[in-house]
Amino acid sequence: MLKAPKFWYNKNISIYGVLLSPLSILWALGTIIKKSFTKVHKAKVPVIAVGSAIVGGSGKTPSVLFLCEELEKMGYNPHIISRGYGGTSNEIVKVNPNMSFTLVGDEALMMSNYFPTWVSKNKFQAFQKAEKGGADILVLDDALQSFNIYKDLSIYVYDSIQSFGNRLLVPSGPLRETIKTALNKSQIFFLINTNICKDLTQKHFKQFLNYKISISPEIREKKLIAFAGLGFNKKFFEQLQNENLNLVKLKDFPDHHQYTIDDMFMLLDEANKKDAFLITTEKDHTRIPSEFKSSVGIIHGKIISENQMQLANEIEKYI
């Protein structure tokens, strides 16, 4: 997988953004054509889509898990539907945590540790399987741009660290659709680690959330080398730095990077030289070869909120 270009997140539009603008126009036209010729399917149970306009790294996966926790408290039995990004499966698969991420993708594999998770390139067919499996509500991971599915509720995930980047469409910027389009189709907005989004007004329902990482005492006592292959690694590294850990090195990998044996030997060699311990995210840990998993500590993260009752009441309006 490729890293997001740095110019996507520059405040000023770079020359690369200008040069790529004709391709962005083609991207927009392609999206319009696709939407025009797509048949919309409706599930028998309520469907909630979680997503953003940003390509990668906006906090969608932890937001899906947070939402499922809230739905469970409300008495629902949520199942997650994912396209299994990075996985090879062309079938409908109910994900087992013991499966390989190469089959179902790292995000789906991680989410299956917490809630029933289905992977399918055809979301509607997965709906039917999930319904038979006991789901009375479906949560779609990264699905704001899924035009073939009727959504009872759409939730936009906004992270202030990324915001909207340079506010341009792919490949000139990180947006899959215009900001206005994405916001207009959403009814609830998850604002992570911020209470400000200038593009939202008072009429928008905003749920203020915090993403917290947990550090075990034994990890706090060590010198650490942190590595990650996320959509936006900077966010994870800044969270670690805010914990005042003894970080001796930060190692950046592309999004969804499949760690090889050579990668792990390189990281372990660096750790030995610095008398340090390796740490990474829960999602990255799924992509480490099994024989190296015990040598890498997991930094778990979770989204929390202090006003879930207000969110529950808002969700009930749509489902």
FISELO-194501 format. One record per residue (C-alpha): residue in one letter; y, z, x. Coordinates in Angstrom, 1 decimal. Each point is the difference from the previous one (the first is absolute). Last residue first. Example, Ala and Ser with C-alpha at 12.3 -4.5 7.8 and 13.67 -1.06 7.14 Angstrom:
<nodes>
<residu=S&c2=-1.1&c3=7.1&c1=13.7>
<residu=A&c2=-3.4&c3=0.7&c1=-1.4>
</nodes>
This chain:
<nodes>
<residu=I&c2=3.7&c3=13.3&c1=-33.8>
<residu=Y&c2=3.7&c3=-0.8&c1=0.3>
<residu=K&c2=1.8&c3=3.2&c1=-1.2>
<residu=E&c2=-2.8&c3=2.1&c1=1.4>
<residu=I&c2=1.1&c3=-0.9&c1=3.5>
<residu=E&c2=3.5&c3=1.5&c1=-0.6>
<residu=N&c2=-1.4&c3=3.3&c1=-1.2>
<residu=A&c2=-2.3&c3=0.2&c1=2.9>
<residu=L&c2=2.9&c3=-0.6&c1=2.4>
<residu=Q&c2=2.1&c3=2.8&c1=-1.5>
<residu=M&c2=-3.0&c3=2.3&c1=0.3>
<residu=Q&c2=-0.6&c3=-1.0&c1=3.6>
<residu=N&c2=3.4&c3=1.5&c1=1.1>
<residu=E&c2=-0.6&c3=1.5&c1=3.5>
<residu=S&c2=-1.7&c3=-3.0&c1=1.6>
<residu=I&c2=-2.5&c3=-0.5&c1=2.8>
<residu=I&c2=-1.3&c3=-3.1&c1=1.8>
<residu=K&c2=-2.8&c3=0.7&c1=2.5>
<residu=G&c2=-0.7&c3=-0.6&c1=3.7>
<residu=H&c2=-3.0&c3=0.7&c1=2.2>
<residu=I&c2=0.3&c3=-0.4&c1=3.7>
<residu=I&c2=-3.6&c3=-0.7&c1=1.2>
<residu=G&c2=-1.1&c3=0.9&c1=3.5>
<residu=V&c2=-1.8&c3=-2.5&c1=2.2>
<residu=S&c2=-3.1&c3=0.6&c1=2.2>
<residu=S&c2=-2.3&c3=0.5&c1=-3.0>
<residu=K&c2=0.8&c3=-3.5&c1=-1.2>
<residu=F&c2=-1.1&c3=-1.7&c1=3.2>
<residu=E&c2=-3.6&c3=-0.9&c1=-0.8>
<residu=S&c2=1.0&c3=-1.1&c1=-3.4>
<residu=P&c2=2.3&c3=-2.8&c1=1.2>
<residu=I&c2=3.5&c3=0.8&c1=-1.2>
<residu=R&c2=1.3&c3=-1.7&c1=-3.1>
<residu=T&c2=-0.5&c3=2.9&c1=-2.4>
<residu=H&c2=2.1&c3=2.1&c1=2.4>
<residu=D&c2=3.0&c3=-2.3&c1=-0.6>
<residu=K&c2=0.1&c3=1.0&c1=-3.6>
<residu=E&c2=-0.1&c3=3.7&c1=0.7>
<residu=T&c2=2.8&c3=-0.3&c1=2.6>
<residu=T&c2=-0.4&c3=0.4&c1=3.7>
<residu=I&c2=-0.5&c3=2.6&c1=2.8>
<residu=L&c2=-1.3&c3=-0.2&c1=3.5>
<residu=F&c2=0.0&c3=3.1&c1=2.2>
<residu=A&c2=1.7&c3=0.3&c1=3.4>
<residu=D&c2=-0.8&c3=0.8&c1=3.6>
<residu=K&c2=2.4&c3=-2.8&c1=1.0>
<residu=K&c2=-2.6&c3=-2.0&c1=1.9>
<residu=N&c2=-2.7&c3=0.9&c1=-2.5>
<residu=A&c2=2.1&c3=-1.2&c1=-2.9>
<residu=E&c2=0.8&c3=-3.3&c1=1.7>
<residu=D&c2=-3.7&c3=-0.5&c1=0.6>
<residu=L&c2=-0.8&c3=0.9&c1=-3.6>
<residu=L&c2=2.6&c3=-2.5&c1=-1.3>
<residu=M&c2=-1.4&c3=-2.8&c1=2.2>
<residu=F&c2=-3.6&c3=0.8&c1=-0.8>
<residu=M&c2=1.0&c3=-0.1&c1=-3.7>
<residu=D&c2=1.7&c3=-3.3&c1=0.2>
<residu=D&c2=-3.0&c3=-1.5&c1=2.0>
<residu=I&c2=-2.4&c3=1.2&c1=-2.7>
<residu=T&c2=2.2&c3=-1.8&c1=-2.6>
<residu=Y&c2=2.4&c3=1.3&c1=-2.5>
<residu=Q&c2=0.5&c3=-2.3&c1=-3.0>
<residu=H&c2=3.7&c3=0.0&c1=-0.5>
<residu=H&c2=1.1&c3=0.3&c1=-3.6>
<residu=D&c2=3.6&c3=-0.3&c1=1.0>
<residu=P&c2=0.5&c3=-0.8&c1=3.7>
<residu=F&c2=-0.3&c3=2.7&c1=2.6>
<residu=D&c2=2.6&c3=2.4&c1=1.5>
<residu=K&c2=-0.9&c3=2.7&c1=2.5>
<residu=L&c2=2.2&c3=3.1&c1=0.2>
<residu=K&c2=-0.3&c3=2.1&c1=3.1>
<residu=V&c2=0.4&c3=3.6&c1=1.3>
<residu=L&c2=0.5&c3=1.6&c1=-3.3>
<residu=N&c2=0.2&c3=3.8&c1=0.2>
<residu=L&c2=0.7&c3=0.5&c1=-3.7>
<residu=N&c2=3.4&c3=0.9&c1=-1.4>
<residu=E&c2=-1.0&c3=-0.7&c1=-3.6>
<residu=N&c2=2.9&c3=-2.5&c1=-0.3>
<residu=Q&c2=-1.6&c3=-2.0&c1=2.7>
<residu=L&c2=-3.2&c3=-0.4&c1=-2.0>
<residu=Q&c2=2.0&c3=-1.2&c1=-3.0>
<residu=E&c2=1.9&c3=-2.4&c1=2.2>
<residu=F&c2=-3.3&c3=-1.5&c1=1.3>
<residu=F&c2=-1.3&c3=-0.5&c1=-3.6>
<residu=K&c2=3.2&c3=-1.8&c1=-1.1>
<residu=K&c2=0.2&c3=-2.1&c1=3.1>
<residu=N&c2=-3.5&c3=-1.4&c1=-0.6>
<residu=F&c2=1.3&c3=-2.2&c1=-2.9>
<residu=G&c2=-2.8&c3=-2.1&c1=-1.5>
<residu=L&c2=-2.5&c3=2.2&c1=1.8>
<residu=G&c2=-2.0&c3=-0.2&c1=3.2>
<residu=A&c2=0.4&c3=3.4&c1=1.5>
<residu=F&c2=-0.2&c3=1.9&c1=3.2>
<residu=A&c2=0.9&c3=3.6&c1=1.0>
<residu=I&c2=-0.6&c3=1.4&c1=3.5>
<residu=L&c2=0.2&c3=3.8&c1=-0.1>
<residu=K&c2=0.3&c3=3.0&c1=2.3>
<residu=K&c2=-1.8&c3=2.8&c1=-1.8>
<residu=E&c2=1.0&c3=3.2&c1=-1.7>
<residu=R&c2=1.1&c3=-1.7&c1=-3.3>
<residu=I&c2=-3.4&c3=-1.7&c1=-0.3>
<residu=E&c2=-1.8&c3=3.4&c1=0.0>
<residu=P&c2=2.3&c3=1.3&c1=-2.7>
<residu=S&c2=-0.7&c3=-2.9&c1=-2.4>
<residu=I&c2=2.9&c3=-2.3&c1=-0.8>
<residu=S&c2=0.6&c3=-1.0&c1=-3.6>
<residu=I&c2=2.3&c3=-2.9&c1=-0.9>
<residu=K&c2=2.4&c3=0.1&c1=-2.9>
<residu=Y&c2=1.3&c3=-2.9&c1=-2.0>
<residu=N&c2=2.7&c3=1.3&c1=-2.3>
<residu=L&c2=0.7&c3=-1.3&c1=-3.5>
<residu=F&c2=3.0&c3=-0.5&c1=-2.3>
<residu=Q&c2=-1.0&c3=-1.7&c1=-3.3>
<residu=K&c2=2.8&c3=-2.3&c1=-1.2>
<residu=F&c2=0.3&c3=-1.3&c1=-3.5>
<residu=H&c2=2.6&c3=-2.8&c1=0.1>
<residu=K&c2=3.0&c3=0.4&c1=-2.4>
<residu=Q&c2=2.0&c3=1.9&c1=2.7>
<residu=T&c2=0.0&c3=-3.1&c1=2.2>
<residu=L&c2=-2.2&c3=-1.4&c1=2.7>
<residu=D&c2=1.0&c3=-2.4&c1=2.7>
<residu=K&c2=1.7&c3=2.8&c1=2.0>
<residu=C&c2=-3.3&c3=1.8&c1=0.5>
<residu=I&c2=0.6&c3=3.7&c1=0.7>
<residu=N&c2=-2.1&c3=3.1&c1=-0.5>
<residu=T&c2=-2.1&c3=-0.5&c1=3.1>
<residu=N&c2=-3.3&c3=0.9&c1=1.6>
<residu=I&c2=-1.9&c3=-2.4&c1=-2.4>
<residu=L&c2=1.8&c3=-1.3&c1=-3.1>
<residu=F&c2=-2.6&c3=-0.9&c1=-2.6>
<residu=F&c2=1.6&c3=-2.2&c1=-2.6>
<residu=I&c2=-1.2&c3=-0.3&c1=-3.6>
<residu=Q&c2=0.5&c3=-2.9&c1=-2.4>
<residu=S&c2=-0.5&c3=-2.9&c1=2.3>
<residu=K&c2=0.5&c3=-3.8&c1=-0.8>
<residu=N&c2=3.8&c3=0.1&c1=0.5>
<residu=L&c2=-0.4&c3=1.7&c1=3.4>
<residu=A&c2=-2.2&c3=-2.6&c1=1.4>
<residu=T&c2=2.0&c3=-2.9&c1=-1.3>
<residu=K&c2=3.3&c3=1.4&c1=1.2>
<residu=I&c2=-1.4&c3=0.7&c1=3.4>
<residu=T&c2=-1.1&c3=-3.6&c1=0.4>
<residu=E&c2=-3.7&c3=-0.7&c1=0.5>
<residu=R&c2=-2.4&c3=0.5&c1=2.9>
<residu=L&c2=2.7&c3=1.6&c1=2.1>
<residu=P&c2=-0.5&c3=0.6&c1=3.7>
<residu=G&c2=2.6&c3=-2.4&c1=1.4>
<residu=S&c2=0.5&c3=-3.6&c1=1.0>
<residu=P&c2=-3.8&c3=-0.6&c1=-0.5>
<residu=V&c2=0.0&c3=1.3&c1=-2.8>
<residu=L&c2=3.1&c3=0.7&c1=-2.1>
<residu=L&c2=3.1&c3=1.6&c1=1.2>
<residu=R&c2=1.4&c3=3.5&c1=-0.5>
<residu=N&c2=0.4&c3=0.8&c1=3.7>
<residu=G&c2=-2.4&c3=2.8&c1=-0.4>
<residu=F&c2=-0.4&c3=1.1&c1=-3.7>
<residu=S&c2=-0.1&c3=3.8&c1=0.7>
<residu=Q&c2=-2.2&c3=0.4&c1=3.0>
<residu=I&c2=0.9&c3=3.6&c1=0.9>
<residu=S&c2=1.2&c3=0.6&c1=-3.6>
<residu=D&c2=-3.4&c3=-0.5&c1=-1.5>
<residu=Y&c2=-0.2&c3=-1.5&c1=-3.5>
<residu=V&c2=-3.1&c3=-0.3&c1=-2.1>
<residu=Y&c2=0.4&c3=-1.9&c1=-3.3>
<residu=I&c2=-2.1&c3=1.1&c1=-2.9>
<residu=S&c2=-1.1&c3=-2.5&c1=-2.7>
<residu=L&c2=-1.2&c3=1.1&c1=-3.4>
<residu=D&c2=-2.1&c3=-1.6&c1=-2.8>
<residu=K&c2=-0.9&c3=-2.8&c1=2.4>
<residu=Y&c2=-1.4&c3=-3.3&c1=-1.2>
<residu=I&c2=-1.8&c3=-1.7&c1=2.9>
<residu=N&c2=0.3&c3=-3.6&c1=1.2>
<residu=F&c2=3.3&c3=0.4&c1=1.7>
<residu=S&c2=-1.2&c3=2.3&c1=2.7>
<residu=Q&c2=3.3&c3=0.5&c1=2.0>
<residu=L&c2=0.5&c3=3.6&c1=-1.0>
<residu=A&c2=-3.6&c3=0.6&c1=1.0>
<residu=D&c2=-0.2&c3=2.0&c1=3.2>
<residu=D&c2=-2.7&c3=2.4&c1=-1.2>
<residu=L&c2=-0.8&c3=-0.4&c1=-3.7>
<residu=V&c2=-0.6&c3=3.3&c1=-1.9>
<residu=L&c2=-2.3&c3=-0.3&c1=-3.0>
<residu=I&c2=-0.3&c3=2.4&c1=-2.9>
<residu=D&c2=-3.0&c3=1.1&c1=-2.1>
<residu=A&c2=-2.5&c3=-0.7&c1=2.8>
<residu=G&c2=-3.6&c3=0.9&c1=-0.8>
<residu=G&c2=-2.0&c3=-2.5&c1=2.0>
<residu=K&c2=-0.1&c3=-2.5&c1=-2.8>
<residu=E&c2=3.8&c3=0.0&c1=0.2>
<residu=A&c2=-0.2&c3=-0.4&c1=3.7>
<residu=K&c2=-2.3&c3=-3.0&c1=-0.2>
<residu=Q&c2=2.3&c3=-1.7&c1=-2.6>
<residu=F&c2=3.1&c3=0.6&c1=2.1>
<residu=A&c2=-1.7&c3=-1.4&c1=3.0>
<residu=Q&c2=-0.3&c3=-3.3&c1=-1.8>
<residu=F&c2=3.7&c3=0.1&c1=-0.7>
<residu=K&c2=0.8&c3=0.7&c1=3.6>
<residu=N&c2=-1.6&c3=-3.1&c1=1.3>
<residu=K&c2=0.0&c3=0.3&c1=3.8>
<residu=S&c2=-1.9&c3=3.2&c1=-0.5>
<residu=V&c2=-0.2&c3=3.5&c1=1.4>
<residu=W&c2=-0.6&c3=3.0&c1=-2.2>
<residu=T&c2=0.9&c3=3.6&c1=0.7>
<residu=P&c2=-1.2&c3=3.2&c1=-1.6>
<residu=F&c2=2.4&c3=2.7&c1=1.3>
<residu=Y&c2=0.4&c3=2.2&c1=3.1>
<residu=N&c2=-2.1&c3=-1.3&c1=2.8>
<residu=S&c2=0.1&c3=-3.5&c1=-1.6>
<residu=M&c2=3.7&c3=-0.1&c1=1.0>
<residu=M&c2=-0.9&c3=-0.3&c1=3.7>
<residu=L&c2=-2.4&c3=-2.8&c1=-0.6>
<residu=A&c2=2.4&c3=-1.9&c1=-2.2>
<residu=E&c2=2.7&c3=0.3&c1=2.6>
<residu=D&c2=-2.2&c3=-1.1&c1=2.9>
<residu=G&c2=-1.4&c3=-3.1&c1=-1.5>
<residu=V&c2=-3.2&c3=-0.6&c1=-2.1>
<residu=L&c2=-2.5&c3=-1.7&c1=2.3>
<residu=T&c2=1.6&c3=0.5&c1=3.4>
<residu=F&c2=0.8&c3=3.6&c1=-1.0>
<residu=S&c2=-3.7&c3=0.7&c1=0.2>
<residu=M&c2=-1.5&c3=2.0&c1=-2.8>
<residu=N&c2=-0.7&c3=3.7&c1=0.2>
<residu=P&c2=3.0&c3=0.8&c1=-2.2>
<residu=N&c2=-1.7&c3=-2.0&c1=-2.8>
<residu=V&c2=2.2&c3=-2.6&c1=-1.7>
<residu=K&c2=-1.1&c3=-1.4&c1=-3.3>
<residu=V&c2=-0.2&c3=-3.7&c1=0.9>
<residu=I&c2=0.9&c3=-3.1&c1=-2.0>
<residu=E&c2=-1.0&c3=-2.9&c1=2.2>
<residu=N&c2=1.8&c3=-2.1&c1=2.6>
<residu=S&c2=-0.3&c3=2.7&c1=2.6>
<residu=T&c2=1.6&c3=-0.7&c1=3.4>
<residu=G&c2=2.5&c3=2.8&c1=0.2>
<residu=G&c2=3.5&c3=-0.2&c1=1.5>
<residu=Y&c2=1.7&c3=0.8&c1=-3.3>
<residu=G&c2=-2.5&c3=1.5&c1=-2.5>
<residu=R&c2=1.5&c3=-1.5&c1=-3.1>
<residu=S&c2=0.3&c3=3.5&c1=-1.3>
<residu=I&c2=-0.7&c3=1.6&c1=-3.4>
<residu=I&c2=0.1&c3=3.8&c1=-0.2>
<residu=H&c2=-1.7&c3=1.9&c1=-2.8>
<residu=P&c2=1.7&c3=2.7&c1=-2.0>
<residu=N&c2=-1.8&c3=2.5&c1=-2.2>
<residu=Y&c2=2.9&c3=1.4&c1=-2.1>
<residu=G&c2=0.7&c3=3.6&c1=-1.0>
<residu=M&c2=3.6&c3=0.3&c1=1.1>
<residu=K&c2=-1.1&c3=1.8&c1=3.2>
<residu=E&c2=-2.1&c3=-3.1&c1=0.7>
<residu=L&c2=3.0&c3=-2.2&c1=-0.5>
<residu=E&c2=2.0&c3=2.1&c1=2.5>
<residu=E&c2=-2.7&c3=-0.3&c1=2.6>
<residu=C&c2=-0.3&c3=-3.7&c1=-0.6>
<residu=L&c2=3.8&c3=-0.4&c1=0.5>
<residu=F&c2=-0.2&c3=1.9&c1=3.3>
<residu=L&c2=-2.9&c3=-2.3&c1=1.2>
<residu=V&c2=1.9&c3=-3.1&c1=-1.0>
<residu=S&c2=3.1&c3=1.3&c1=1.8>
<residu=P&c2=-2.0&c3=0.7&c1=3.1>
<residu=T&c2=-1.0&c3=-3.7&c1=0.0>
<residu=K&c2=3.4&c3=-1.5&c1=-0.9>
<residu=G&c2=1.9&c3=1.8&c1=2.8>
<residu=S&c2=2.3&c3=-2.9&c1=1.0>
<residu=G&c2=-2.1&c3=-1.3&c1=2.9>
<residu=G&c2=-0.7&c3=-3.6&c1=-0.8>
<residu=V&c2=1.9&c3=-2.9&c1=-1.3>
<residu=I&c2=2.9&c3=1.4&c1=-2.0>
<residu=A&c2=0.6&c3=-0.8&c1=-3.7>
<residu=S&c2=-1.8&c3=3.2&c1=-1.1>
<residu=G&c2=-3.2&c3=1.2&c1=-1.6>
<residu=V&c2=-1.8&c3=2.0&c1=-2.6>
<residu=A&c2=-1.3&c3=-1.6&c1=-3.1>
<residu=I&c2=-1.1&c3=2.2&c1=-3.0>
<residu=V&c2=-2.6&c3=-1.4&c1=-2.5>
<residu=P&c2=-0.8&c3=1.6&c1=-3.3>
<residu=V&c2=-3.6&c3=-0.7&c1=-1.3>
<residu=K&c2=-1.4&c3=-3.1&c1=-1.7>
<residu=A&c2=1.4&c3=-2.2&c1=2.8>
<residu=K&c2=2.4&c3=-2.9&c1=-0.6>
<residu=H&c2=-0.2&c3=-3.3&c1=1.8>
<residu=V&c2=3.1&c3=-2.2&c1=0.7>
<residu=K&c2=-0.6&c3=-3.7&c1=0.7>
<residu=T&c2=1.8&c3=-1.3&c1=3.1>
<residu=F&c2=1.7&c3=-3.4&c1=0.0>
<residu=S&c2=3.6&c3=1.2&c1=-0.1>
<residu=K&c2=-0.6&c3=2.9&c1=2.4>
<residu=K&c2=-1.4&c3=-2.3&c1=2.7>
<residu=I&c2=2.9&c3=-2.4&c1=-0.4>
<residu=I&c2=2.6&c3=2.7&c1=0.4>
<residu=T&c2=-1.8&c3=1.5&c1=3.0>
<residu=G&c2=-0.2&c3=-3.4&c1=1.7>
<residu=L&c2=3.7&c3=-0.6&c1=-0.6>
<residu=A&c2=0.8&c3=3.4&c1=1.6>
<residu=W&c2=-2.2&c3=-0.7&c1=3.1>
<residu=L&c2=1.5&c3=-3.5&c1=0.3>
<residu=I&c2=3.4&c3=1.6&c1=0.1>
<residu=S&c2=-1.2&c3=2.5&c1=2.6>
<residu=L&c2=-1.2&c3=-3.0&c1=2.1>
<residu=P&c2=3.5&c3=-1.5&c1=-0.1>
<residu=S&c2=1.3&c3=3.5&c1=1.1>
<residu=L&c2=-2.0&c3=0.1&c1=3.2>
<residu=L&c2=2.9&c3=-1.1&c1=2.3>
<residu=V&c2=2.4&c3=2.5&c1=-1.6>
<residu=G&c2=-2.4&c3=2.9&c1=0.3>
<residu=Y&c2=-0.8&c3=-0.9&c1=3.6>
<residu=I&c2=3.8&c3=-0.1&c1=0.8>
<residu=S&c2=0.1&c3=3.7&c1=-1.1>
<residu=I&c2=1.3&c3=1.5&c1=-3.2>
<residu=N&c2=1.8&c3=3.2&c1=0.8>
<residu=K&c2=-1.6&c3=3.3&c1=-0.9>
<residu=N&c2=-3.1&c3=-0.8&c1=2.0>
<residu=Y&c2=-3.3&c3=0.7&c1=-1.8>
<residu=W&c2=-1.4&c3=-3.5&c1=-0.3>
<residu=F&c2=1.2&c3=-0.7&c1=3.5>
<residu=K&c2=-2.7&c3=2.3&c1=1.4>
<residu=P&c2=-2.7&c3=-2.4&c1=-1.2>
<residu=A&c2=-2.8&c3=1.7&c1=-2.0>
<residu=K&c2=-3.0&c3=0.3&c1=2.2>
<residu=L&c2=-2.8&c3=-2.5&c1=-0.5>
<residu=M&c2=-3.6&c3=0.6&c1=-1.1>
</nodes>
